[in-house]
Amino acid sequence: MIGMHNKEYRPTLAQLRTFVTIAENKHFGTAAKKLQISQPSLSQALVALEQGLGIQLIERSTRKVIVTSAGEKLLPYAKSTLEAADSFLSHARGAHGTLSGPLTIGIIPTVAPYILPDLLNEIREHYNDLEPRFVEEQTSHLLQKLRDGQLDLAILALPSETSGMIEEPLYTERFSAVVHQSHELAGRRDLALADLDNLNLLLLDDGHCLRDQVMDLCRQANVNPTEATNTVTRASSLTTIMQLVIGGLGATLVPESALAAETRHPDLSVAHFGEGVTAERTIGLVFRGSAARADEFREFGHIVTTSFNKALERSRTEIRA
C-alpha cells in the first residue's frame, strides 16, 4: 500500500534509476536486465521509492506496465537528477571540461560507418577516460531517445527543428553522384542540379534524412522528385544502394565522406557538382538544453569534425573520378 508522504524521506539515485528504467522500457524484466539486478531487487527499489514519496508511480498488471499520471509528471525531474549526478561523477574523474566518463552518442547511419574508425582512434589517443557508447538509428528515433534521456547527444543532419534542444553545427559536406561507369555523366565535374533529371535516383527508405535531402535538391532544381527518383526501389543502407547501381538499376547521391568506402567497385564512377552548385548537408551535434555537460559535448564535437576531415581526405585521394 502507498502510505502518506514521509517528509524526511530522500530517494537514492538507485531508486530513481529504477523508476526511470521501468518507465522507459515498460517492462520489469527488461529494466532489471539493463540495470543488471534481479527482478525482486528491482521491485523492492520501486516499492521503497513509492512508499517514501507516498505516490504510486507505476501501475503493474500481468499484461502491461503503465506509468501513472503522477509518474509522468515526476519522470523528467528524475531524469534531470540522474543526468546531474552522472555529470558530477564525470567532472570528478578529471578536470572540468575534459572529456571523461560514460557518454552515450546517437549517430545516423549515413555518418556512422565513415567517421567512426577515425573517431574511435581520436578517443583512444586523446581521451582515455572517456567511455563512449554508440547508438546508430534514424533521426526521428535518435531525437526521441534524446528527449527520453537515453542518449547524451546525437550526431545528425541539421536543422533538427526540435524544441528544447541545442544544435551545434560541426561541418558541411557536399554530395556527389555515383553512377555506373558506363553512364553518360560518369567522371563529370560540372554537374548542375538540373542534371538530376537525367538520373534514375535510388533512395534510402523513408525515415532516412539523406532521402529527404535528395528530394529537396530535386525540388530546388524544379525537377519532379517522383520522376527523377526510383520510388519503387529503395534500400536501408548506402552499401545496398551501391550494389543496385553496380547492377545498372540507377544512380544515387552520396555524402563526400562516404565515397572512399562505397565506390571501390570498378563498375562505379563518381560525378561531381560544379563550383557554385549548392548540393550539401550540414552535420552537427544535438543535445538537451538542460544538459549539464554542454561544454564537454562541444569539446567532443571538435574531434567529430577532425574525424570527418580525415574521412573526407581519404575520399578525395582514393576515389576514381
C-alpha positions as a Markdown table, in Angstrom:
| # | Residue | x | y | z |
|---|---|---|---|---|
| 1 | Met | 0.0 | 0.0 | 0.0 |
| 2 | Ile | 1.1 | 3.6 | -0.7 |
| 3 | Gly | 1.2 | 5.5 | 2.5 |
| 4 | Met | 1.4 | 9.1 | 3.4 |
| 5 | His | 4.4 | 11.1 | 2.2 |
| 6 | Asn | 7.4 | 10.9 | 4.6 |
| 7 | Lys | 8.8 | 14.5 | 4.8 |
| 8 | Glu | 12.2 | 13.1 | 5.9 |
| 9 | Tyr | 12.5 | 10.7 | 3.0 |
| 10 | Arg | 15.2 | 11.3 | 0.4 |
| 11 | Pro | 15.2 | 8.9 | -2.6 |
| 12 | Thr | 18.5 | 7.3 | -3.6 |
| 13 | Leu | 19.9 | 7.5 | -7.1 |
| 14 | Ala | 19.5 | 3.8 | -7.4 |
| 15 | Gln | 15.8 | 4.1 | -6.7 |
| 16 | Leu | 15.4 | 7.0 | -9.2 |
| 17 | Arg | 17.3 | 5.0 | -11.8 |
| 18 | Thr | 15.0 | 2.0 | -11.2 |
| 19 | Phe | 11.9 | 4.2 | -11.8 |
| 20 | Val | 13.3 | 5.8 | -14.9 |
| 21 | Thr | 14.4 | 2.5 | -16.4 |
| 22 | Ile | 11.0 | 0.8 | -15.8 |
| 23 | Ala | 9.2 | 3.9 | -17.2 |
| 24 | Glu | 11.3 | 3.9 | -20.4 |
| 25 | Asn | 11.0 | 0.2 | -21.0 |
| 26 | Lys | 7.5 | -0.6 | -19.7 |
| 27 | His | 8.7 | -4.0 | -18.7 |
| 28 | Phe | 10.2 | -5.2 | -15.4 |
| 29 | Gly | 12.3 | -8.0 | -16.9 |
| 30 | Thr | 13.9 | -5.7 | -19.4 |
| 31 | Ala | 14.5 | -3.0 | -16.9 |
| 32 | Ala | 16.1 | -5.5 | -14.5 |
| 33 | Lys | 18.4 | -6.8 | -17.3 |
| 34 | Lys | 19.5 | -3.3 | -18.2 |
| 35 | Leu | 20.3 | -2.4 | -14.6 |
| 36 | Gln | 21.9 | -5.8 | -14.1 |
| 37 | Ile | 19.9 | -6.6 | -11.0 |
| 38 | Ser | 17.3 | -9.2 | -10.2 |
| 39 | Gln | 13.6 | -8.6 | -10.7 |
| 40 | Pro | 12.9 | -8.8 | -6.9 |
| 41 | Ser | 15.5 | -6.2 | -6.2 |
| 42 | Leu | 14.1 | -4.0 | -8.9 |
| 43 | Ser | 10.6 | -4.3 | -7.4 |
| 44 | Gln | 11.9 | -3.6 | -3.9 |
| 45 | Ala | 13.6 | -0.4 | -5.0 |
| 46 | Leu | 10.5 | 0.8 | -6.8 |
| 47 | Val | 8.3 | 0.0 | -3.8 |
| 48 | Ala | 10.7 | 1.8 | -1.5 |
| 49 | Leu | 10.6 | 4.9 | -3.7 |
| 50 | Glu | 6.8 | 4.9 | -4.0 |
| 51 | Gln | 6.3 | 4.4 | -0.2 |
| 52 | Gly | 8.8 | 7.1 | 0.6 |
| 53 | Leu | 7.0 | 9.5 | -1.7 |
| 54 | Gly | 3.6 | 8.3 | -0.8 |
| 55 | Ile | 2.8 | 8.2 | -4.5 |
| 56 | Gln | 2.1 | 5.4 | -7.0 |
| 57 | Leu | 4.5 | 5.9 | -9.9 |
| 58 | Ile | 4.0 | 2.6 | -11.8 |
| 59 | Glu | 0.8 | 0.5 | -12.3 |
| 60 | Arg | 1.6 | -3.2 | -12.6 |
| 61 | Ser | -0.5 | -5.9 | -14.2 |
| 62 | Thr | 0.1 | -9.3 | -15.6 |
| 63 | Arg | -0.1 | -7.9 | -19.1 |
| 64 | Lys | 1.5 | -4.4 | -19.1 |
| 65 | Val | 3.2 | -1.7 | -17.2 |
| 66 | Ile | 1.7 | 1.8 | -17.1 |
| 67 | Val | 3.3 | 5.0 | -15.8 |
| 68 | Thr | 0.7 | 6.8 | -13.7 |
| 69 | Ser | -0.1 | 10.5 | -14.3 |
| 70 | Ala | 1.9 | 11.3 | -11.2 |
| 71 | Gly | 4.8 | 9.2 | -12.5 |
| 72 | Glu | 4.7 | 11.0 | -15.9 |
| 73 | Lys | 4.8 | 14.4 | -14.1 |
| 74 | Leu | 7.8 | 13.4 | -12.0 |
| 75 | Leu | 9.7 | 11.4 | -14.7 |
| 76 | Pro | 11.5 | 14.5 | -16.2 |
| 77 | Tyr | 12.8 | 15.5 | -12.8 |
| 78 | Ala | 14.1 | 12.1 | -12.1 |
| 79 | Lys | 15.9 | 12.1 | -15.4 |
| 80 | Ser | 17.4 | 15.5 | -14.7 |
| 81 | Thr | 18.6 | 14.4 | -11.3 |
| 82 | Leu | 20.3 | 11.3 | -12.8 |
| 83 | Glu | 21.9 | 13.4 | -15.5 |
| 84 | Ala | 23.2 | 15.9 | -13.0 |
| 85 | Ala | 24.6 | 13.0 | -10.9 |
| 86 | Asp | 26.3 | 11.5 | -13.9 |
| 87 | Ser | 27.8 | 14.9 | -14.8 |
| 88 | Phe | 29.1 | 15.3 | -11.3 |
| 89 | Leu | 30.9 | 12.0 | -11.4 |
| 90 | Ser | 32.2 | 12.7 | -14.9 |
| 91 | His | 33.8 | 16.0 | -13.7 |
| 92 | Ala | 35.1 | 14.4 | -10.5 |
| 93 | Arg | 37.1 | 12.0 | -12.6 |
| 94 | Gly | 39.1 | 14.7 | -14.2 |
| 95 | Ala | 39.5 | 18.5 | -14.7 |
| 96 | His | 36.4 | 20.4 | -15.7 |
| 97 | Gly | 35.9 | 20.5 | -19.5 |
| 98 | Thr | 37.9 | 17.3 | -20.1 |
| 99 | Leu | 36.0 | 14.5 | -21.7 |
| 100 | Ser | 35.7 | 11.6 | -19.3 |
| 101 | Gly | 33.2 | 9.1 | -18.0 |
| 102 | Pro | 30.3 | 7.5 | -19.8 |
| 103 | Leu | 28.9 | 9.2 | -22.9 |
| 104 | Thr | 26.0 | 7.7 | -25.0 |
| 105 | Ile | 26.1 | 9.0 | -28.5 |
| 106 | Gly | 23.5 | 8.7 | -31.2 |
| 107 | Ile | 24.6 | 8.8 | -34.8 |
| 108 | Ile | 22.8 | 8.5 | -38.1 |
| 109 | Pro | 23.6 | 5.6 | -40.5 |
| 110 | Thr | 24.9 | 7.9 | -43.3 |
| 111 | Val | 27.6 | 9.2 | -40.9 |
| 112 | Ala | 28.5 | 6.4 | -38.6 |
| 113 | Pro | 30.4 | 4.0 | -40.9 |
| 114 | Tyr | 32.6 | 6.7 | -42.4 |
| 115 | Ile | 33.7 | 8.7 | -39.4 |
| 116 | Leu | 33.6 | 6.1 | -36.6 |
| 117 | Pro | 37.0 | 4.5 | -37.3 |
| 118 | Asp | 38.8 | 7.9 | -37.0 |
| 119 | Leu | 36.6 | 9.0 | -34.1 |
| 120 | Leu | 37.4 | 5.9 | -32.1 |
| 121 | Asn | 41.1 | 6.5 | -32.8 |
| 122 | Glu | 40.8 | 10.1 | -31.6 |
| 123 | Ile | 39.1 | 9.0 | -28.4 |
| 124 | Arg | 41.8 | 6.4 | -27.7 |
| 125 | Glu | 44.6 | 8.8 | -28.4 |
| 126 | His | 43.3 | 11.9 | -26.5 |
| 127 | Tyr | 40.6 | 10.8 | -24.1 |
| 128 | Asn | 41.5 | 7.6 | -22.3 |
| 129 | Asp | 38.9 | 8.3 | -19.5 |
| 130 | Leu | 36.0 | 8.6 | -21.9 |
| 131 | Glu | 33.6 | 5.6 | -22.1 |
| 132 | Pro | 31.7 | 6.1 | -25.4 |
| 133 | Arg | 28.6 | 4.1 | -26.2 |
| 134 | Phe | 27.2 | 4.5 | -29.8 |
| 135 | Val | 23.6 | 4.0 | -31.0 |
| 136 | Glu | 23.1 | 4.1 | -34.7 |
| 137 | Glu | 19.5 | 4.9 | -35.7 |
| 138 | Gln | 17.4 | 7.2 | -37.9 |
| 139 | Thr | 17.0 | 10.8 | -36.9 |
| 140 | Ser | 13.5 | 10.6 | -35.5 |
| 141 | His | 14.4 | 7.7 | -33.2 |
| 142 | Leu | 17.6 | 9.5 | -32.0 |
| 143 | Leu | 15.6 | 12.6 | -31.2 |
| 144 | Gln | 13.1 | 10.5 | -29.2 |
| 145 | Lys | 15.9 | 8.9 | -27.3 |
| 146 | Leu | 17.4 | 12.3 | -26.6 |
| 147 | Arg | 14.0 | 13.5 | -25.2 |
| 148 | Asp | 13.7 | 10.4 | -23.1 |
| 149 | Gly | 17.2 | 10.8 | -21.7 |
| 150 | Gln | 18.5 | 7.6 | -23.3 |
| 151 | Leu | 21.2 | 9.5 | -25.2 |
| 152 | Asp | 23.5 | 12.2 | -24.1 |
| 153 | Leu | 23.9 | 13.7 | -27.5 |
| 154 | Ala | 23.3 | 12.9 | -31.2 |
| 155 | Ile | 25.3 | 13.4 | -34.4 |
| 156 | Leu | 22.8 | 14.1 | -37.2 |
| 157 | Ala | 21.9 | 16.4 | -40.1 |
| 158 | Leu | 20.7 | 19.9 | -39.1 |
| 159 | Pro | 18.4 | 21.5 | -38.6 |
| 160 | Ser | 16.5 | 19.1 | -36.3 |
| 161 | Glu | 13.9 | 21.7 | -35.5 |
| 162 | Thr | 13.2 | 20.1 | -32.1 |
| 163 | Ser | 12.2 | 22.3 | -29.2 |
| 164 | Gly | 14.2 | 22.1 | -26.0 |
| 165 | Met | 17.4 | 21.0 | -27.9 |
| 166 | Ile | 20.6 | 22.8 | -28.6 |
| 167 | Glu | 22.2 | 22.4 | -32.1 |
| 168 | Glu | 25.9 | 22.9 | -32.7 |
| 169 | Pro | 26.9 | 22.8 | -36.4 |
| 170 | Leu | 30.1 | 20.8 | -36.9 |
| 171 | Tyr | 30.7 | 20.6 | -40.7 |
| 172 | Thr | 29.1 | 20.9 | -44.1 |
| 173 | Glu | 29.8 | 18.3 | -46.8 |
| 174 | Arg | 29.0 | 18.2 | -50.4 |
| 175 | Phe | 27.1 | 15.4 | -52.2 |
| 176 | Ser | 28.4 | 13.7 | -55.3 |
| 177 | Ala | 26.6 | 11.5 | -57.8 |
| 178 | Val | 27.6 | 7.8 | -58.0 |
| 179 | Val | 26.7 | 6.2 | -61.4 |
| 180 | His | 27.5 | 3.1 | -63.3 |
| 181 | Gln | 30.8 | 3.5 | -65.1 |
| 182 | Ser | 29.0 | 3.3 | -68.5 |
| 183 | His | 26.7 | 6.2 | -67.6 |
| 184 | Glu | 27.0 | 9.4 | -69.8 |
| 185 | Leu | 27.6 | 11.5 | -66.7 |
| 186 | Ala | 30.4 | 9.3 | -65.3 |
| 187 | Gly | 33.5 | 11.3 | -64.3 |
| 188 | Arg | 31.9 | 14.7 | -64.9 |
| 189 | Arg | 33.0 | 17.5 | -62.6 |
| 190 | Asp | 30.5 | 20.1 | -63.7 |
| 191 | Leu | 27.1 | 18.7 | -62.8 |
| 192 | Ala | 24.2 | 21.1 | -62.3 |
| 193 | Leu | 21.1 | 20.4 | -60.2 |
| 194 | Ala | 19.2 | 20.1 | -63.4 |
| 195 | Asp | 21.2 | 17.0 | -64.2 |
| 196 | Leu | 19.3 | 15.2 | -61.5 |
| 197 | Asp | 16.5 | 14.9 | -64.1 |
| 198 | Asn | 18.9 | 12.6 | -66.1 |
| 199 | Leu | 19.5 | 10.3 | -63.2 |
| 200 | Asn | 17.2 | 7.5 | -62.1 |
| 201 | Leu | 18.0 | 8.2 | -58.5 |
| 202 | Leu | 17.9 | 5.3 | -56.0 |
| 203 | Leu | 16.9 | 6.4 | -52.5 |
| 204 | Leu | 17.1 | 5.2 | -48.9 |
| 205 | Asp | 13.9 | 4.2 | -47.2 |
| 206 | Asp | 11.6 | 6.6 | -45.6 |
| 207 | Gly | 12.9 | 8.0 | -42.3 |
| 208 | His | 16.5 | 8.5 | -43.5 |
| 209 | Cys | 17.3 | 12.2 | -43.6 |
| 210 | Leu | 19.5 | 11.6 | -46.7 |
| 211 | Arg | 16.4 | 10.6 | -48.6 |
| 212 | Asp | 14.7 | 13.9 | -47.6 |
| 213 | Gln | 17.8 | 15.9 | -48.6 |
| 214 | Val | 17.9 | 14.4 | -52.1 |
| 215 | Met | 14.2 | 15.1 | -52.6 |
| 216 | Asp | 14.8 | 18.7 | -51.5 |
| 217 | Leu | 17.5 | 19.1 | -54.1 |
| 218 | Cys | 15.2 | 17.8 | -56.8 |
| 219 | Arg | 12.6 | 20.4 | -55.8 |
| 220 | Gln | 15.3 | 23.2 | -55.8 |
| 221 | Ala | 16.1 | 22.2 | -59.4 |
| 222 | Asn | 12.4 | 22.3 | -60.4 |
| 223 | Val | 12.7 | 18.6 | -61.0 |
| 224 | Asn | 9.7 | 16.4 | -60.1 |
| 225 | Pro | 11.1 | 14.2 | -57.3 |
| 226 | Thr | 8.9 | 11.3 | -58.3 |
| 227 | Glu | 10.1 | 11.4 | -61.9 |
| 228 | Ala | 13.8 | 11.8 | -61.0 |
| 229 | Thr | 13.8 | 9.2 | -58.3 |
| 230 | Asn | 13.1 | 5.5 | -58.4 |
| 231 | Thr | 10.2 | 5.5 | -56.0 |
| 232 | Val | 9.8 | 1.7 | -56.0 |
| 233 | Thr | 13.3 | 0.5 | -55.4 |
| 234 | Arg | 14.6 | 1.5 | -52.0 |
| 235 | Ala | 17.2 | 0.3 | -49.6 |
| 236 | Ser | 18.0 | 0.7 | -45.9 |
| 237 | Ser | 21.8 | 1.3 | -46.4 |
| 238 | Leu | 24.1 | 3.1 | -48.8 |
| 239 | Thr | 26.0 | -0.1 | -49.3 |
| 240 | Thr | 22.9 | -1.9 | -50.6 |
| 241 | Ile | 22.2 | 1.1 | -53.0 |
| 242 | Met | 25.7 | 0.8 | -54.4 |
| 243 | Gln | 25.0 | -2.8 | -55.3 |
| 244 | Leu | 21.9 | -1.7 | -57.2 |
| 245 | Val | 24.0 | 1.0 | -59.0 |
| 246 | Ile | 26.5 | -1.7 | -60.0 |
| 247 | Gly | 23.6 | -3.8 | -61.3 |
| 248 | Gly | 22.5 | -1.0 | -63.5 |
| 249 | Leu | 19.3 | -0.1 | -61.7 |
| 250 | Gly | 20.0 | 3.6 | -61.3 |
| 251 | Ala | 22.3 | 6.2 | -59.7 |
| 252 | Thr | 22.4 | 7.8 | -56.3 |
| 253 | Leu | 23.8 | 10.8 | -54.4 |
| 254 | Val | 26.4 | 10.2 | -51.7 |
| 255 | Pro | 27.9 | 12.4 | -49.0 |
| 256 | Glu | 31.6 | 13.1 | -49.9 |
| 257 | Ser | 32.9 | 11.4 | -46.7 |
| 258 | Ala | 31.3 | 8.1 | -47.8 |
| 259 | Leu | 32.9 | 8.0 | -51.3 |
| 260 | Ala | 36.2 | 6.2 | -50.3 |
| 261 | Ala | 34.3 | 3.4 | -48.6 |
| 262 | Glu | 31.4 | 3.0 | -51.0 |
| 263 | Thr | 32.8 | 3.5 | -54.5 |
| 264 | Arg | 35.7 | 1.0 | -54.8 |
| 265 | His | 33.9 | -1.4 | -57.2 |
| 266 | Pro | 35.3 | -1.0 | -60.8 |
| 267 | Asp | 31.8 | -0.6 | -62.2 |
| 268 | Leu | 31.1 | 2.6 | -60.2 |
| 269 | Ser | 32.1 | 6.1 | -61.2 |
| 270 | Val | 31.7 | 9.4 | -59.4 |
| 271 | Ala | 30.3 | 12.6 | -60.9 |
| 272 | His | 30.9 | 15.9 | -59.0 |
| 273 | Phe | 28.7 | 19.0 | -58.9 |
| 274 | Gly | 30.3 | 22.1 | -60.4 |
| 275 | Glu | 31.6 | 25.0 | -58.4 |
| 276 | Gly | 28.9 | 27.3 | -57.1 |
| 277 | Val | 26.3 | 24.5 | -57.1 |
| 278 | Thr | 24.8 | 24.1 | -53.6 |
| 279 | Ala | 24.4 | 20.3 | -53.1 |
| 280 | Glu | 25.3 | 19.7 | -49.5 |
| 281 | Arg | 24.3 | 18.9 | -45.9 |
| 282 | Thr | 25.2 | 20.2 | -42.5 |
| 283 | Ile | 26.0 | 17.8 | -39.7 |
| 284 | Gly | 26.0 | 18.8 | -36.1 |
| 285 | Leu | 25.5 | 17.9 | -32.5 |
| 286 | Val | 22.1 | 17.9 | -30.9 |
| 287 | Phe | 21.7 | 17.7 | -27.1 |
| 288 | Arg | 19.1 | 18.7 | -24.5 |
| 289 | Gly | 19.1 | 22.4 | -23.5 |
| 290 | Ser | 19.1 | 21.3 | -19.8 |
| 291 | Ala | 22.3 | 19.2 | -20.3 |
| 292 | Ala | 24.9 | 20.0 | -17.6 |
| 293 | Arg | 27.8 | 18.7 | -19.8 |
| 294 | Ala | 27.3 | 21.1 | -22.7 |
| 295 | Asp | 31.0 | 22.2 | -22.6 |
| 296 | Glu | 32.1 | 18.6 | -22.8 |
| 297 | Phe | 29.7 | 17.9 | -25.7 |
| 298 | Arg | 31.2 | 20.9 | -27.6 |
| 299 | Glu | 34.7 | 19.5 | -27.0 |
| 300 | Phe | 33.5 | 16.2 | -28.3 |
| 301 | Gly | 32.2 | 18.0 | -31.4 |
| 302 | His | 35.8 | 19.1 | -32.2 |
| 303 | Ile | 37.0 | 15.5 | -32.5 |
| 304 | Val | 33.9 | 14.6 | -34.6 |
| 305 | Thr | 34.9 | 17.4 | -37.0 |
| 306 | Thr | 38.6 | 16.1 | -37.0 |
| 307 | Ser | 37.4 | 12.6 | -37.8 |
| 308 | Phe | 35.2 | 13.9 | -40.7 |
| 309 | Asn | 38.1 | 15.8 | -42.2 |
| 310 | Lys | 40.2 | 12.6 | -42.2 |
| 311 | Ala | 37.4 | 10.7 | -43.9 |
| 312 | Leu | 37.0 | 13.5 | -46.4 |
| 313 | Glu | 40.7 | 13.5 | -47.2 |
| 314 | Arg | 40.5 | 9.7 | -47.9 |
| 315 | Ser | 37.6 | 10.2 | -50.3 |
| 316 | Arg | 39.4 | 13.0 | -52.2 |
| 317 | Thr | 42.5 | 10.9 | -52.7 |
| 318 | Glu | 41.1 | 7.4 | -53.2 |
| 319 | Ile | 38.0 | 7.8 | -55.3 |
| 320 | Arg | 38.1 | 7.0 | -59.0 |
| 321 | Ala | 37.0 | 10.1 | -60.8 |
